[in-house]
Amino acid sequence: MQSLLQVAAMDVQDVKVVVVFVEERPTPDQYRDLEQRVKQARLEGNVVAVWPDEFGRTRFLAPPEQHPFFQVVSYDQLRAQISGTLA
């Protein structure tokens, strides 16, 4: 998972969130790596990994307090918020 990843820095219910677009569900080690890469990029917020399932639905790995938001937002809506990349 060391490739260039697209990210969206956003506020979800007054909480800073960094959405990282991945191809599939990250393993725990890959998620920790994402958190470290976000920190090294000096981005602030809870790290949320998102990916589409085979039906285009949004799948995510996020802190529990962000679950209600990510359960209803579409993958396309999130992609429209892309604001940069993560090396």
HUGI-V745622 format. One line per field, one symbol per residue. ss: DSSP state (2 for helix, 1 for strand, 0 for the rest). burial: I if it has 24 or more other ideal C-beta (glycine too) atoms within 12 Angstrom, else O. A space follows every 50 residues. Layout:
# HUGI-V745622
ss = ???
burial = ???
This chain:
# HUGI-V745622
ss = 00001111111100111111100000022222222222220000011111 1100000111100222222222002222200001110
burial = IOOOIIIIIIOIOOOOIIIIIIOOOIOOOIIOOIIOIIOOOOIOIIIIII IOOOOOOIIIIIOOOIOOIIOOIOIOOIOOIOOOOIO
